[in-house]
Amino acid sequence: MTKPTSKAQFDVLIHAPLRLRICASLAPVDWAEFAHLKQNLGVADSVLSKHLKQLSDAGYVDIERFTKLGRSHVRISLTTAGRRAYVGHVAALREITAN
């Protein structure tokens, strides 16, 4: 997976601690299941859903619902715009902390 090049740009939406952790969890993978994210982040379903909705509304994540073996699943992936915003935000944080 290639990372889009991004200029350093602070992103207020991504900067919220849980949304930053969501993006950091999704950045190295193509997608992650909701249950896996929830467990890794140690948050309730409702908390994760709220933050994913905000990221989705901004076009930063895609949320795919599907059924597998009769069970409902949800998986999440960063969009190209989301990956670009995340990489740019991390670059901005590096610039800020370098001074």
BADREN-935931 format. One line per field, with one value per residue (C-alpha): residue in three letters; z, y negated, x; residue number from 1. Coordinates in nm, 2 decimals, always signed. Each point is the difference from the previous one (the first is absolute). Example, Ala and Ser with C-alpha at 12.3 -4.5 7.8 and 13.67 -1.06 7.14 Angstrom:
<recs>
type	c(ala;ser)
z	c(+0.78;-0.07)
y	c(+0.45;-0.34)
x	c(+1.23;+0.14)
seq	c(1;2)
</recs>
This chain:
<recs>
type	c(met;thr;lys;pro;thr;ser;lys;ala;gln;phe;asp;val;leu;ile;his;ala;pro;leu;arg;leu;arg;ile;cys;ala;ser;leu;ala;pro;val;asp;trp;ala;glu;phe;ala;his;leu;lys;gln;asn;leu;gly;val;ala;asp;ser;val;leu;ser;lys;his;leu;lys;gln;leu;ser;asp;ala;gly;tyr;val;asp;ile;glu;arg;phe;thr;lys;leu;gly;arg;ser;his;val;arg;ile;ser;leu;thr;thr;ala;gly;arg;arg;ala;tyr;val;gly;his;val;ala;ala;leu;arg;glu;ile;thr;ala;asn)
z	c(+0.00;-0.10;+0.21;-0.18;+0.02;+0.22;+0.11;+0.37;+0.10;+0.35;-0.01;+0.28;-0.07;+0.01;+0.30;+0.25;+0.19;-0.09;-0.36;-0.03;+0.15;-0.25;-0.29;+0.14;+0.03;-0.36;-0.17;-0.02;-0.12;-0.29;+0.25;+0.36;+0.14;+0.24;+0.28;-0.04;+0.02;+0.30;+0.18;-0.08;+0.09;+0.31;-0.06;-0.01;-0.32;+0.03;+0.05;-0.30;-0.22;+0.08;-0.09;-0.32;-0.11;+0.03;-0.20;-0.25;-0.04;-0.08;-0.26;+0.19;+0.05;-0.18;+0.21;-0.16;+0.15;-0.12;+0.11;+0.02;+0.10;+0.13;+0.22;-0.05;-0.03;-0.04;-0.14;-0.03;-0.22;-0.05;-0.33;-0.21;+0.14;+0.35;-0.05;-0.14;+0.29;+0.25;-0.15;-0.03;+0.36;+0.13;-0.20;+0.16;+0.34;-0.07;-0.11;+0.31;+0.23;-0.18;+0.12)
y	c(+0.00;-0.33;-0.31;-0.31;-0.29;-0.28;-0.34;-0.05;-0.13;+0.01;+0.16;-0.09;+0.29;+0.26;-0.16;+0.12;+0.28;+0.28;-0.10;-0.03;+0.36;+0.12;-0.14;+0.13;+0.35;-0.01;-0.15;+0.31;+0.23;+0.02;+0.03;+0.10;+0.15;-0.21;+0.26;+0.00;-0.38;-0.01;+0.26;-0.16;-0.35;+0.11;-0.19;+0.07;+0.06;-0.33;-0.20;+0.16;-0.04;-0.37;-0.07;+0.22;-0.19;-0.33;+0.14;+0.15;-0.33;-0.17;+0.26;+0.14;+0.36;+0.24;+0.22;+0.32;+0.22;+0.36;+0.34;+0.30;+0.35;-0.16;-0.25;-0.37;-0.17;-0.35;-0.09;-0.33;-0.14;-0.33;-0.17;-0.16;-0.34;+0.14;+0.15;-0.33;-0.20;+0.24;-0.01;-0.38;-0.03;+0.23;-0.21;-0.32;+0.15;+0.09;-0.36;-0.14;+0.23;-0.05;-0.36)
x	c(+0.00;+0.15;-0.05;-0.12;+0.24;-0.15;+0.12;+0.01;-0.34;-0.16;-0.35;-0.23;-0.23;+0.28;+0.17;-0.26;+0.18;-0.24;-0.03;+0.38;+0.03;-0.26;+0.19;+0.33;-0.16;-0.13;+0.30;+0.21;-0.28;-0.25;-0.29;-0.09;-0.31;-0.20;+0.03;+0.38;+0.02;-0.23;+0.21;+0.34;-0.12;-0.18;-0.32;-0.37;-0.19;-0.18;+0.32;+0.17;-0.31;-0.02;+0.36;-0.02;-0.31;+0.19;+0.29;-0.24;-0.19;+0.33;+0.07;+0.30;-0.13;-0.22;-0.22;-0.11;-0.28;-0.02;-0.13;+0.23;-0.11;-0.33;+0.18;+0.00;+0.34;+0.13;+0.34;+0.16;+0.27;+0.17;-0.09;+0.27;-0.11;+0.01;+0.35;+0.12;-0.14;+0.14;+0.35;-0.01;-0.12;+0.28;+0.25;-0.14;+0.04;+0.36;+0.06;-0.16;+0.20;+0.33;+0.02)
seq	c(1;2;3;4;5;6;7;8;9;10;11;12;13;14;15;16;17;18;19;20;21;22;23;24;25;26;27;28;29;30;31;32;33;34;35;36;37;38;39;40;41;42;43;44;45;46;47;48;49;50;51;52;53;54;55;56;57;58;59;60;61;62;63;64;65;66;67;68;69;70;71;72;73;74;75;76;77;78;79;80;81;82;83;84;85;86;87;88;89;90;91;92;93;94;95;96;97;98;99)
</recs>
